[in-house]
């Protein structure tokens, strides 16, 4: 079993597609007419499969019933924030800066959905594993 992708309802498909492509997502394809709306499939360049599906049904997004946030791994936080700034996208909440831990920043898509950017420290696996939680009595590190 594995998670395939997350579906995100969006208010304005063109604006959301411009935002997500500025973040680095690539358009894989779309299905214009489905029972739940227009579906647009996206993936990041290093992903093998679609990881985000934008769902546009013409209704406004209700943030009270939506996803809290999702996370995108970046190679360089400074470079990524620079590219995003060139597209008018600035962090919306403080993240964390650490010499030996992960670096994080939060941006928001056009519907206000938070996206956490994470730069893992050198040598860290791509993603969170059980190794990120210490055994009882040990410190995280």
N, CA, C and O atoms as CSV, one atom per row, in Angstrom:
chain,resi,resn,atom,element,x,y,z
A,1,UNK,N,N,0.826,-1.177,0.000
A,1,UNK,CA,C,0.000,0.000,0.000
A,1,UNK,C,C,0.873,1.244,0.000
A,1,UNK,O,O,1.977,1.229,0.544
A,2,UNK,N,N,0.384,2.325,-0.608
A,2,UNK,CA,C,1.093,3.598,-0.588
A,2,UNK,C,C,0.124,4.728,-0.878
A,2,UNK,O,O,-0.910,4.520,-1.513
A,3,UNK,N,N,0.451,5.910,-0.420
A,3,UNK,CA,C,-0.343,7.085,-0.742
A,3,UNK,C,C,-0.043,7.459,-2.188
A,3,UNK,O,O,1.120,7.530,-2.582
A,4,UNK,N,N,-1.074,7.695,-2.970
A,4,UNK,CA,C,-0.864,8.044,-4.367
A,4,UNK,C,C,-0.751,9.547,-4.576
A,4,UNK,O,O,0.243,10.023,-5.124
A,5,UNK,N,N,-1.763,10.300,-4.143
A,5,UNK,CA,C,-1.717,11.756,-4.280
A,5,UNK,C,C,-2.753,12.369,-3.357
A,5,UNK,O,O,-3.587,11.668,-2.784
A,6,UNK,N,N,-2.690,13.678,-3.220
A,6,UNK,CA,C,-3.677,14.417,-2.444
A,6,UNK,C,C,-4.472,15.276,-3.427
A,6,UNK,O,O,-3.905,15.901,-4.324
A,7,UNK,N,N,-5.782,15.298,-3.247
A,7,UNK,CA,C,-6.647,16.129,-4.071
A,7,UNK,C,C,-6.974,17.409,-3.325
A,7,UNK,O,O,-7.430,17.363,-2.183
A,8,UNK,N,N,-6.747,18.546,-3.958
A,8,UNK,CA,C,-6.967,19.850,-3.335
A,8,UNK,C,C,-8.020,20.623,-4.121
A,8,UNK,O,O,-7.839,20.893,-5.308
A,9,UNK,N,N,-9.123,20.979,-3.458
A,9,UNK,CA,C,-10.121,21.820,-4.112
A,9,UNK,C,C,-9.553,23.223,-4.260
A,9,UNK,O,O,-8.930,23.750,-3.338
A,10,UNK,N,N,-9.770,23.823,-5.422
A,10,UNK,CA,C,-9.264,25.175,-5.685
A,10,UNK,C,C,-10.397,26.052,-6.198
A,10,UNK,O,O,-11.296,25.578,-6.894
A,11,UNK,N,N,-10.346,27.341,-5.848
A,11,UNK,CA,C,-11.375,28.299,-6.248
A,11,UNK,C,C,-11.170,28.762,-7.686
A,11,UNK,O,O,-12.127,28.833,-8.457
A,12,UNK,N,N,-9.934,29.075,-8.050
A,12,UNK,CA,C,-9.598,29.615,-9.373
A,12,UNK,C,C,-8.516,28.719,-9.966
A,12,UNK,O,O,-7.357,28.787,-9.555
A,13,UNK,N,N,-8.889,27.882,-10.928
A,13,UNK,CA,C,-7.952,26.894,-11.468
A,13,UNK,C,C,-6.740,27.552,-12.121
A,13,UNK,O,O,-5.613,27.115,-11.887
A,14,UNK,N,N,-6.937,28.578,-12.922
A,14,UNK,CA,C,-5.808,29.222,-13.604
A,14,UNK,C,C,-4.825,29.819,-12.598
A,14,UNK,O,O,-3.613,29.655,-12.737
A,15,UNK,N,N,-5.342,30.505,-11.596
A,15,UNK,CA,C,-4.479,31.118,-10.573
A,15,UNK,C,C,-3.740,30.041,-9.776
A,15,UNK,O,O,-2.550,30.187,-9.500
A,16,UNK,N,N,-4.430,28.968,-9.406
A,16,UNK,CA,C,-3.793,27.890,-8.656
A,16,UNK,C,C,-2.750,27.172,-9.494
A,16,UNK,O,O,-1.679,26.830,-8.993
A,17,UNK,N,N,-3.053,26.939,-10.770
A,17,UNK,CA,C,-2.086,26.280,-11.649
A,17,UNK,C,C,-0.837,27.145,-11.814
A,17,UNK,O,O,0.277,26.620,-11.829
A,18,UNK,N,N,-1.005,28.457,-11.938
A,18,UNK,CA,C,0.156,29.359,-12.025
A,18,UNK,C,C,0.986,29.286,-10.750
A,18,UNK,O,O,2.215,29.260,-10.816
A,19,UNK,N,N,0.330,29.251,-9.583
A,19,UNK,CA,C,1.037,29.154,-8.312
A,19,UNK,C,C,1.818,27.848,-8.228
A,19,UNK,O,O,3.020,27.864,-7.964
A,20,UNK,N,N,1.157,26.729,-8.448
A,20,UNK,CA,C,1.824,25.429,-8.279
A,20,UNK,C,C,2.939,25.214,-9.298
A,20,UNK,O,O,3.935,24.567,-8.974
A,21,UNK,N,N,2.807,25.732,-10.512
A,21,UNK,CA,C,3.920,25.620,-11.462
A,21,UNK,C,C,5.069,26.537,-11.047
A,21,UNK,O,O,6.230,26.210,-11.291
A,22,UNK,N,N,4.770,27.680,-10.426
A,22,UNK,CA,C,5.845,28.537,-9.898
A,22,UNK,C,C,6.594,27.826,-8.783
A,22,UNK,O,O,7.808,27.984,-8.655
A,23,UNK,N,N,5.879,27.041,-7.970
A,23,UNK,CA,C,6.529,26.277,-6.903
A,23,UNK,C,C,7.431,25.199,-7.490
A,23,UNK,O,O,8.408,24.802,-6.856
A,24,UNK,N,N,7.115,24.717,-8.700
A,24,UNK,CA,C,7.947,23.711,-9.352
A,24,UNK,C,C,7.194,22.497,-9.863
A,24,UNK,O,O,7.790,21.602,-10.463
A,25,UNK,N,N,5.889,22.457,-9.632
A,25,UNK,CA,C,5.095,21.329,-10.123
A,25,UNK,C,C,4.966,21.395,-11.639
A,25,UNK,O,O,4.966,22.470,-12.237
A,26,UNK,N,N,4.855,20.209,-12.246
A,26,UNK,CA,C,4.664,20.096,-13.688
A,26,UNK,C,C,3.273,19.552,-13.966
A,26,UNK,O,O,2.786,18.677,-13.250
A,27,UNK,N,N,2.635,20.074,-15.009
A,27,UNK,CA,C,1.325,19.583,-15.425
A,27,UNK,C,C,1.508,18.235,-16.109
A,27,UNK,O,O,2.293,18.114,-17.049
A,28,UNK,N,N,0.785,17.226,-15.641
A,28,UNK,CA,C,0.839,15.900,-16.241
A,28,UNK,C,C,-0.348,15.706,-17.176
A,28,UNK,O,O,-0.205,15.128,-18.254
A,29,UNK,N,N,-1.507,16.182,-16.769
A,29,UNK,CA,C,-2.704,16.043,-17.589
A,29,UNK,C,C,-3.918,16.536,-16.841
A,29,UNK,O,O,-3.834,16.907,-15.670
A,30,UNK,N,N,-5.077,16.539,-17.539
A,30,UNK,CA,C,-6.304,16.978,-16.878
A,30,UNK,C,C,-7.500,16.221,-17.429
A,30,UNK,O,O,-7.478,15.700,-18.544
A,31,UNK,N,N,-8.536,16.177,-16.619
A,31,UNK,CA,C,-9.806,15.569,-17.001
A,31,UNK,C,C,-10.857,16.657,-16.771
A,31,UNK,O,O,-11.227,16.931,-15.630
A,32,UNK,N,N,-11.343,17.280,-17.862
A,32,UNK,CA,C,-12.204,18.445,-17.716
A,32,UNK,C,C,-13.557,18.189,-17.064
A,32,UNK,O,O,-14.023,19.040,-16.306
A,33,UNK,N,N,-14.195,17.084,-17.314
A,33,UNK,CA,C,-15.551,16.897,-16.803
A,33,UNK,C,C,-15.652,15.579,-16.048
A,33,UNK,O,O,-15.688,14.502,-16.644
A,34,UNK,N,N,-15.697,15.688,-14.720
A,34,UNK,CA,C,-15.917,14.521,-13.871
A,34,UNK,C,C,-17.036,14.874,-12.897
A,34,UNK,O,O,-17.397,16.045,-12.778
A,35,UNK,N,N,-17.588,13.895,-12.205
A,35,UNK,CA,C,-18.636,14.203,-11.226
A,35,UNK,C,C,-18.182,15.136,-10.098
A,35,UNK,O,O,-19.019,15.781,-9.467
A,36,UNK,N,N,-16.872,15.219,-9.834
A,36,UNK,CA,C,-16.401,16.103,-8.759
A,36,UNK,C,C,-15.763,17.383,-9.292
A,36,UNK,O,O,-15.309,18.207,-8.499
A,37,UNK,N,N,-15.715,17.573,-10.607
A,37,UNK,CA,C,-15.169,18.796,-11.181
A,37,UNK,C,C,-14.047,18.534,-12.162
A,37,UNK,O,O,-13.779,17.393,-12.539
A,38,UNK,N,N,-13.393,19.616,-12.569
A,38,UNK,CA,C,-12.239,19.567,-13.478
A,38,UNK,C,C,-11.017,19.125,-12.665
A,38,UNK,O,O,-10.694,19.751,-11.655
A,39,UNK,N,N,-10.347,18.077,-13.082
A,39,UNK,CA,C,-9.191,17.539,-12.364
A,39,UNK,C,C,-7.919,17.862,-13.129
A,39,UNK,O,O,-7.831,17.614,-14.331
A,40,UNK,N,N,-6.934,18.415,-12.430
A,40,UNK,CA,C,-5.641,18.733,-13.028
A,40,UNK,C,C,-4.568,18.016,-12.236
A,40,UNK,O,O,-4.436,18.228,-11.030
A,41,UNK,N,N,-3.790,17.156,-12.912
A,41,UNK,CA,C,-2.796,16.312,-12.263
A,41,UNK,C,C,-1.409,16.945,-12.354
A,41,UNK,O,O,-0.964,17.357,-13.425
A,42,UNK,N,N,-0.728,17.011,-11.188
A,42,UNK,CA,C,0.596,17.634,-11.103
A,42,UNK,C,C,1.588,16.696,-10.428
A,42,UNK,O,O,1.212,15.819,-9.651
A,43,UNK,N,N,2.860,16.902,-10.744
A,43,UNK,CA,C,3.949,16.189,-10.074
A,43,UNK,C,C,5.168,17.090,-10.045
A,43,UNK,O,O,5.300,18.009,-10.854
A,44,UNK,N,N,6.047,16.818,-9.110
A,44,UNK,CA,C,7.329,17.522,-9.080
A,44,UNK,C,C,8.293,16.830,-10.026
A,44,UNK,O,O,8.104,15.650,-10.323
A,45,UNK,N,N,9.328,17.524,-10.515
A,45,UNK,CA,C,10.235,16.935,-11.502
A,45,UNK,C,C,10.859,15.598,-11.091
A,45,UNK,O,O,11.057,14.729,-11.940
A,46,UNK,N,N,11.168,15.423,-9.816
A,46,UNK,CA,C,11.800,14.173,-9.396
A,46,UNK,C,C,10.807,13.087,-8.996
A,46,UNK,O,O,11.210,11.967,-8.683
A,47,UNK,N,N,9.501,13.409,-9.003
A,47,UNK,CA,C,8.485,12.408,-8.680
A,47,UNK,C,C,8.205,11.552,-9.905
A,47,UNK,O,O,8.177,12.038,-11.035
A,48,UNK,N,N,8.000,10.280,-9.653
A,48,UNK,CA,C,7.654,9.375,-10.747
A,48,UNK,C,C,6.181,9.491,-11.111
A,48,UNK,O,O,5.803,9.337,-12.272
A,49,UNK,N,N,5.346,9.766,-10.097
A,49,UNK,CA,C,3.905,9.767,-10.280
A,49,UNK,C,C,3.291,11.112,-9.890
A,49,UNK,O,O,3.941,11.946,-9.261
A,50,UNK,N,N,2.039,11.304,-10.272
A,50,UNK,CA,C,1.249,12.451,-9.839
A,50,UNK,C,C,1.193,12.451,-8.317
A,50,UNK,O,O,0.970,11.406,-7.704
A,51,UNK,N,N,1.395,13.617,-7.700
A,51,UNK,CA,C,1.322,13.723,-6.242
A,51,UNK,C,C,0.260,14.723,-5.778
A,51,UNK,O,O,-0.173,14.676,-4.627
A,52,UNK,N,N,-0.165,15.638,-6.679
A,52,UNK,CA,C,-1.194,16.621,-6.345
A,52,UNK,C,C,-2.221,16.644,-7.475
A,52,UNK,O,O,-1.875,16.669,-8.657
A,53,UNK,N,N,-3.488,16.634,-7.078
A,53,UNK,CA,C,-4.590,16.756,-8.020
A,53,UNK,C,C,-5.386,17.999,-7.636
A,53,UNK,O,O,-5.941,18.067,-6.539
A,54,UNK,N,N,-5.444,18.975,-8.525
A,54,UNK,CA,C,-6.256,20.165,-8.286
A,54,UNK,C,C,-7.676,19.870,-8.751
A,54,UNK,O,O,-7.886,19.437,-9.885
A,55,UNK,N,N,-8.648,20.103,-7.879
A,55,UNK,CA,C,-10.052,19.822,-8.171
A,55,UNK,C,C,-10.791,21.153,-8.215
A,55,UNK,O,O,-10.883,21.859,-7.211
A,56,UNK,N,N,-11.321,21.489,-9.398
A,56,UNK,CA,C,-12.041,22.754,-9.558
A,56,UNK,C,C,-13.489,22.450,-9.907
A,56,UNK,O,O,-13.789,21.895,-10.964
A,57,UNK,N,N,-14.394,22.830,-8.981
A,57,UNK,CA,C,-15.823,22.579,-9.213
A,57,UNK,C,C,-16.619,23.880,-9.276
A,57,UNK,O,O,-17.849,23.846,-9.305
A,58,UNK,N,N,-15.940,25.023,-9.296
A,58,UNK,CA,C,-16.627,26.308,-9.400
A,58,UNK,C,C,-17.131,26.862,-8.076
A,58,UNK,O,O,-17.688,27.960,-8.038
A,59,UNK,N,N,-16.945,26.119,-6.993
A,59,UNK,CA,C,-17.387,26.579,-5.680
A,59,UNK,C,C,-16.200,27.133,-4.899
A,59,UNK,O,O,-15.073,26.684,-5.104
A,60,UNK,N,N,-16.427,28.095,-4.012
A,60,UNK,CA,C,-15.321,28.594,-3.186
A,60,UNK,C,C,-14.833,27.511,-2.225
A,60,UNK,O,O,-15.600,26.649,-1.796
A,61,UNK,N,N,-13.575,27.573,-1.906
A,61,UNK,CA,C,-12.972,26.618,-0.977
A,61,UNK,C,C,-13.306,27.034,0.446
A,61,UNK,O,O,-13.146,28.199,0.809
A,62,UNK,N,N,-13.763,26.096,1.244
A,62,UNK,CA,C,-14.043,26.324,2.660
A,62,UNK,C,C,-12.842,25.848,3.457
A,62,UNK,O,O,-12.672,24.646,3.665
A,63,UNK,N,N,-12.005,26.779,3.907
A,63,UNK,CA,C,-10.772,26.418,4.612
A,63,UNK,C,C,-11.041,25.670,5.916
A,63,UNK,O,O,-10.140,25.015,6.439
A,64,UNK,N,N,-12.264,25.752,6.455
A,64,UNK,CA,C,-12.562,25.059,7.698
A,64,UNK,C,C,-12.650,23.552,7.536
A,64,UNK,O,O,-12.573,22.819,8.522
A,65,UNK,N,N,-12.810,23.077,6.300
A,65,UNK,CA,C,-12.940,21.641,6.070
A,65,UNK,C,C,-11.836,21.125,5.153
A,65,UNK,O,O,-11.987,20.078,4.522
A,66,UNK,N,N,-10.753,21.842,5.081
A,66,UNK,CA,C,-9.696,21.529,4.125
A,66,UNK,C,C,-8.485,20.915,4.820
A,66,UNK,O,O,-8.471,20.745,6.040
A,67,UNK,N,N,-7.495,20.593,4.043
A,67,UNK,CA,C,-6.215,20.057,4.509
A,67,UNK,C,C,-5.501,21.103,5.361
A,67,UNK,O,O,-5.548,22.290,5.037
A,68,UNK,N,N,-4.841,20.688,6.442
A,68,UNK,CA,C,-4.059,21.599,7.270
A,68,UNK,C,C,-2.876,22.134,6.472
A,68,UNK,O,O,-2.710,23.347,6.339
A,69,UNK,N,N,-2.066,21.244,5.949
A,69,UNK,CA,C,-0.919,21.611,5.116
A,69,UNK,C,C,-0.350,20.351,4.492
A,69,UNK,O,O,-0.676,19.238,4.905
A,70,UNK,N,N,0.497,20.533,3.498
A,70,UNK,CA,C,1.277,19.418,3.008
A,70,UNK,C,C,2.711,19.889,2.856
A,70,UNK,O,O,2.990,21.085,2.935
A,71,UNK,N,N,3.617,18.951,2.639
A,71,UNK,CA,C,5.043,19.247,2.738
A,71,UNK,C,C,5.749,18.902,1.432
A,71,UNK,O,O,5.495,17.861,0.826
A,72,UNK,N,N,6.645,19.800,1.010
A,72,UNK,CA,C,7.451,19.604,-0.186
A,72,UNK,C,C,8.920,19.699,0.205
A,72,UNK,O,O,9.340,20.667,0.838
A,73,UNK,N,N,9.691,18.699,-0.172
A,73,UNK,CA,C,11.134,18.716,0.087
A,73,UNK,C,C,11.830,19.564,-0.972
A,73,UNK,O,O,11.533,19.457,-2.162
A,74,UNK,N,N,12.769,20.416,-0.522
A,74,UNK,CA,C,13.559,21.235,-1.446
A,74,UNK,C,C,15.043,20.947,-1.212
A,74,UNK,O,O,15.443,20.556,-0.116
A,75,UNK,N,N,15.839,21.141,-2.235
A,75,UNK,CA,C,17.284,20.916,-2.109
A,75,UNK,C,C,17.961,22.051,-1.355
A,75,UNK,O,O,18.818,21.818,-0.503
A,76,UNK,N,N,17.567,23.285,-1.675
A,76,UNK,CA,C,18.162,24.468,-1.038
A,76,UNK,C,C,17.044,25.442,-0.680
A,76,UNK,O,O,16.349,25.952,-1.559
A,77,UNK,N,N,16.875,25.695,0.614
A,77,UNK,CA,C,15.822,26.613,1.052
A,77,UNK,C,C,16.063,28.006,0.478
A,77,UNK,O,O,15.135,28.642,-0.022
A,78,UNK,N,N,17.294,28.478,0.549
A,78,UNK,CA,C,17.601,29.826,0.061
A,78,UNK,C,C,17.299,29.954,-1.431
A,78,UNK,O,O,16.683,30.933,-1.853
A,79,UNK,N,N,17.724,28.977,-2.230
A,79,UNK,CA,C,17.464,29.029,-3.672
A,79,UNK,C,C,15.964,28.968,-3.972
A,79,UNK,O,O,15.463,29.707,-4.819
A,80,UNK,N,N,15.256,28.084,-3.274
A,80,UNK,CA,C,13.819,27.932,-3.490
A,80,UNK,C,C,13.087,29.212,-3.138
A,80,UNK,O,O,12.236,29.662,-3.905
A,81,UNK,N,N,13.400,29.813,-1.991
A,81,UNK,CA,C,12.735,31.055,-1.594
A,81,UNK,C,C,13.047,32.184,-2.565
A,81,UNK,O,O,12.207,33.054,-2.794
A,82,UNK,N,N,14.242,32.176,-3.133
A,82,UNK,CA,C,14.607,33.174,-4.143
A,82,UNK,C,C,13.773,33.038,-5.403
A,82,UNK,O,O,13.279,34.034,-5.932
A,83,UNK,N,N,13.610,31.808,-5.890
A,83,UNK,CA,C,12.802,31.564,-7.089
A,83,UNK,C,C,11.346,31.939,-6.817
A,83,UNK,O,O,10.698,32.565,-7.656
A,84,UNK,N,N,10.834,31.559,-5.653
A,84,UNK,CA,C,9.450,31.889,-5.322
A,84,UNK,C,C,9.256,33.397,-5.223
A,84,UNK,O,O,8.240,33.920,-5.682
A,85,UNK,N,N,10.209,34.097,-4.634
A,85,UNK,CA,C,10.119,35.557,-4.529
A,85,UNK,C,C,10.045,36.199,-5.915
A,85,UNK,O,O,9.350,37.197,-6.104
A,86,UNK,N,N,10.766,35.622,-6.883
A,86,UNK,CA,C,10.708,36.121,-8.263
A,86,UNK,C,C,9.296,36.007,-8.844
A,86,UNK,O,O,8.944,36.741,-9.768
A,87,UNK,N,N,8.487,35.091,-8.305
A,87,UNK,CA,C,7.103,34.902,-8.738
A,87,UNK,C,C,6.112,35.598,-7.799
A,87,UNK,O,O,4.903,35.399,-7.909
A,88,UNK,N,N,6.634,36.420,-6.869
A,88,UNK,CA,C,5.780,37.142,-5.942
A,88,UNK,C,C,5.244,36.300,-4.796
A,88,UNK,O,O,4.252,36.664,-4.165
A,89,UNK,N,N,5.901,35.166,-4.523
A,89,UNK,CA,C,5.460,34.276,-3.452
A,89,UNK,C,C,6.434,34.407,-2.286
A,89,UNK,O,O,7.622,34.112,-2.419
A,90,UNK,N,N,5.918,34.851,-1.147
A,90,UNK,CA,C,6.744,35.049,0.049
A,90,UNK,C,C,6.276,34.116,1.154
A,90,UNK,O,O,5.109,33.724,1.165
A,91,UNK,N,N,7.156,33.748,2.089
A,91,UNK,CA,C,6.721,32.932,3.237
A,91,UNK,C,C,5.612,33.641,4.014
A,91,UNK,O,O,5.600,34.868,4.120
A,92,UNK,N,N,4.675,32.848,4.558
A,92,UNK,CA,C,3.549,33.403,5.305
A,92,UNK,C,C,3.653,33.131,6.801
A,92,UNK,O,O,2.912,33.718,7.590
A,93,UNK,N,N,4.556,32.258,7.193
A,93,UNK,CA,C,4.731,31.934,8.611
A,93,UNK,C,C,6.180,31.536,8.825
A,93,UNK,O,O,6.813,30.964,7.937
A,94,UNK,N,N,6.705,31.839,10.008
A,94,UNK,CA,C,8.088,31.459,10.268
A,94,UNK,C,C,8.248,29.951,10.304
A,94,UNK,O,O,7.371,29.224,10.770
A,95,UNK,N,N,9.367,29.507,9.809
A,95,UNK,CA,C,9.718,28.099,9.876
A,95,UNK,C,C,10.818,27.934,10.896
A,95,UNK,O,O,10.869,28.650,11.896
A,96,UNK,N,N,11.687,26.997,10.642
A,96,UNK,CA,C,12.824,26.820,11.549
A,96,UNK,C,C,14.113,26.828,10.753
A,96,UNK,O,O,14.166,26.351,9.619
A,97,UNK,N,N,15.130,27.366,11.353
A,97,UNK,CA,C,16.483,27.402,10.799
A,97,UNK,C,C,17.372,26.701,11.796
A,97,UNK,O,O,17.324,26.997,12.990
A,98,UNK,N,N,18.178,25.779,11.325
A,98,UNK,CA,C,19.060,25.040,12.213
A,98,UNK,C,C,20.304,24.655,11.442
A,98,UNK,O,O,20.236,24.329,10.257
A,99,UNK,N,N,21.437,24.692,12.116
A,99,UNK,CA,C,22.669,24.281,11.457
A,99,UNK,C,C,22.727,22.772,11.245
A,99,UNK,O,O,23.292,22.298,10.260
A,100,UNK,N,N,22.135,22.013,12.184
A,100,UNK,CA,C,22.243,20.558,12.091
A,100,UNK,C,C,20.897,19.858,11.911
A,100,UNK,O,O,20.858,18.631,11.818
A,101,UNK,N,N,19.804,20.600,11.860
A,101,UNK,CA,C,18.486,20.002,11.680
A,101,UNK,C,C,17.849,20.485,10.395
A,101,UNK,O,O,18.496,21.157,9.592
A,102,UNK,N,N,16.583,20.147,10.193
A,102,UNK,CA,C,15.910,20.595,8.975
A,102,UNK,C,C,15.663,22.100,8.983
A,102,UNK,O,O,15.559,22.723,10.040
A,103,UNK,N,N,15.570,22.668,7.788
A,103,UNK,CA,C,15.170,24.063,7.608
A,103,UNK,C,C,13.766,24.023,7.024
A,103,UNK,O,O,13.496,23.249,6.106
A,104,UNK,N,N,12.873,24.850,7.550
A,104,UNK,CA,C,11.510,24.868,7.045
A,104,UNK,C,C,11.043,26.292,6.808
A,104,UNK,O,O,11.551,27.239,7.408
A,105,UNK,N,N,10.067,26.425,5.924
A,105,UNK,CA,C,9.388,27.692,5.663
A,105,UNK,C,C,7.976,27.340,5.210
A,105,UNK,O,O,7.740,26.255,4.679
A,106,UNK,N,N,7.036,28.264,5.423
A,106,UNK,CA,C,5.655,28.043,5.010
A,106,UNK,C,C,5.249,29.080,3.977
A,106,UNK,O,O,5.482,30.275,4.159
A,107,UNK,N,N,4.641,28.619,2.895
A,107,UNK,CA,C,4.041,29.491,1.899
A,107,UNK,C,C,2.554,29.135,1.849
A,107,UNK,O,O,2.136,28.139,2.440
A,108,UNK,N,N,1.761,29.933,1.155
A,108,UNK,CA,C,0.332,29.647,1.032
A,108,UNK,C,C,-0.083,29.748,-0.421
A,108,UNK,O,O,0.355,30.640,-1.148
A,109,UNK,N,N,-0.942,28.814,-0.838
A,109,UNK,CA,C,-1.439,28.854,-2.213
A,109,UNK,C,C,-2.562,29.889,-2.317
A,109,UNK,O,O,-2.933,30.480,-1.303
A,110,UNK,N,N,-3.115,30.128,-3.516
A,110,UNK,CA,C,-4.130,31.166,-3.678
A,110,UNK,C,C,-5.383,30.974,-2.816
A,110,UNK,O,O,-6.110,31.938,-2.572
A,111,UNK,N,N,-5.646,29.754,-2.353
A,111,UNK,CA,C,-6.797,29.514,-1.489
A,111,UNK,C,C,-6.420,29.549,-0.016
A,111,UNK,O,O,-7.240,29.213,0.837
A,112,UNK,N,N,-5.182,29.952,0.298
A,112,UNK,CA,C,-4.745,30.079,1.682
A,112,UNK,C,C,-4.241,28.788,2.303
A,112,UNK,O,O,-3.970,28.748,3.504
A,113,UNK,N,N,-4.112,27.741,1.514
A,113,UNK,CA,C,-3.639,26.443,2.004
A,113,UNK,C,C,-2.133,26.515,2.232
A,113,UNK,O,O,-1.381,26.918,1.346
A,114,UNK,N,N,-1.699,26.118,3.435
A,114,UNK,CA,C,-0.270,26.204,3.765
A,114,UNK,C,C,0.503,25.024,3.186
A,114,UNK,O,O,0.052,23.879,3.198
A,115,UNK,N,N,1.684,25.357,2.682
A,115,UNK,CA,C,2.616,24.359,2.163
A,115,UNK,C,C,3.918,24.550,2.922
A,115,UNK,O,O,4.501,25.634,2.911
A,116,UNK,N,N,4.361,23.511,3.568
A,116,UNK,CA,C,5.620,23.560,4.309
A,116,UNK,C,C,6.739,23.110,3.383
A,116,UNK,O,O,6.672,22.031,2.794
A,117,UNK,N,N,7.759,23.935,3.257
A,117,UNK,CA,C,8.958,23.574,2.503
A,117,UNK,C,C,9.986,23.058,3.503
A,117,UNK,O,O,10.176,23.655,4.563
A,118,UNK,N,N,10.647,21.957,3.171
A,118,UNK,CA,C,11.631,21.364,4.078
A,118,UNK,C,C,12.924,21.087,3.322
A,118,UNK,O,O,12.922,20.487,2.247
A,119,UNK,N,N,14.023,21.538,3.910
A,119,UNK,CA,C,15.358,21.168,3.431
A,119,UNK,C,C,15.965,20.292,4.515
A,119,UNK,O,O,16.241,20.768,5.617
A,120,UNK,N,N,16.174,19.023,4.214
A,120,UNK,CA,C,16.768,18.110,5.191
A,120,UNK,C,C,18.254,18.404,5.346
A,120,UNK,O,O,18.892,18.871,4.402
A,121,UNK,N,N,18.812,18.136,6.522
A,121,UNK,CA,C,20.258,18.293,6.690
A,121,UNK,C,C,20.995,17.221,5.880
A,121,UNK,O,O,20.422,16.190,5.529
A,122,UNK,N,N,22.242,17.474,5.598
A,122,UNK,CA,C,23.057,16.519,4.842
A,122,UNK,C,C,23.015,15.156,5.520
A,122,UNK,O,O,23.145,15.054,6.740
A,123,UNK,N,N,22.833,14.115,4.721
A,123,UNK,CA,C,22.832,12.758,5.244
A,123,UNK,C,C,21.476,12.255,5.710
A,123,UNK,O,O,21.336,11.069,6.009
A,124,UNK,N,N,20.471,13.130,5.780
A,124,UNK,CA,C,19.131,12.712,6.212
A,124,UNK,C,C,18.434,12.009,5.045
A,124,UNK,O,O,18.643,12.371,3.887
A,125,UNK,N,N,17.616,11.013,5.347
A,125,UNK,CA,C,16.853,10.346,4.298
A,125,UNK,C,C,15.825,11.313,3.714
A,125,UNK,O,O,15.491,12.324,4.332
A,126,UNK,N,N,15.334,10.995,2.530
A,126,UNK,CA,C,14.295,11.800,1.903
A,126,UNK,C,C,12.959,11.444,2.531
A,126,UNK,O,O,12.281,10.521,2.078
A,127,UNK,N,N,12.582,12.165,3.562
A,127,UNK,CA,C,11.314,11.919,4.232
A,127,UNK,C,C,11.508,11.596,5.696
A,127,UNK,O,O,12.632,11.435,6.172
A,128,UNK,N,N,10.393,11.504,6.402
A,128,UNK,CA,C,10.412,11.211,7.832
A,128,UNK,C,C,10.260,9.705,8.011
A,128,UNK,O,O,9.394,9.080,7.400
A,129,UNK,N,N,11.104,9.139,8.846
A,129,UNK,CA,C,11.040,7.714,9.149
A,129,UNK,C,C,11.030,7.529,10.664
A,129,UNK,O,O,11.119,8.499,11.416
A,130,UNK,N,N,10.921,6.294,11.100
A,130,UNK,CA,C,10.948,5.988,12.530
A,130,UNK,C,C,12.258,6.444,13.164
A,130,UNK,O,O,12.303,6.701,14.367
A,131,UNK,N,N,13.326,6.549,12.372
A,131,UNK,CA,C,14.628,6.990,12.892
A,131,UNK,C,C,14.589,8.440,13.386
A,131,UNK,O,O,15.468,8.861,14.138
A,132,UNK,N,N,13.571,9.206,12.964
A,132,UNK,CA,C,13.446,10.591,13.417
A,132,UNK,C,C,12.861,10.700,14.818
A,132,UNK,O,O,12.855,11.786,15.397
A,133,UNK,N,N,12.378,9.612,15.366
A,133,UNK,CA,C,11.870,9.587,16.743
A,133,UNK,C,C,12.775,8.713,17.560
A,133,UNK,O,O,12.975,7.541,17.245
A,134,UNK,N,N,13.328,9.285,18.621
A,134,UNK,CA,C,14.269,8.528,19.453
A,134,UNK,C,C,13.558,7.436,20.248
A,134,UNK,O,O,12.361,7.509,20.527
A,135,UNK,N,N,14.340,6.428,20.597
A,135,UNK,CA,C,13.849,5.418,21.537
A,135,UNK,C,C,13.637,6.098,22.869
A,135,UNK,O,O,14.242,7.138,23.127
A,136,UNK,N,N,12.808,5.550,23.712
A,136,UNK,CA,C,12.552,6.133,25.026
A,136,UNK,C,C,13.860,6.329,25.773
A,136,UNK,O,O,14.681,5.415,25.852
A,137,UNK,N,N,14.051,7.517,26.318
A,137,UNK,CA,C,15.265,7.821,27.074
A,137,UNK,C,C,16.376,8.434,26.242
A,137,UNK,O,O,17.376,8.884,26.801
A,138,UNK,N,N,16.231,8.467,24.904
A,138,UNK,CA,C,17.233,9.088,24.035
A,138,UNK,C,C,16.720,10.454,23.596
A,138,UNK,O,O,15.529,10.748,23.697
A,139,UNK,N,N,17.637,11.278,23.110
A,139,UNK,CA,C,17.241,12.579,22.573
A,139,UNK,C,C,17.139,12.494,21.072
A,139,UNK,O,O,17.857,11.728,20.429
A,140,UNK,N,N,16.228,13.300,20.505
A,140,UNK,CA,C,16.073,13.362,19.049
A,140,UNK,C,C,17.279,14.057,18.452
A,140,UNK,O,O,17.741,15.048,19.018
A,141,UNK,N,N,17.814,13.585,17.332
A,141,UNK,CA,C,18.949,14.273,16.743
A,141,UNK,C,C,19.370,13.701,15.537
A,141,UNK,O,O,20.324,14.181,14.925
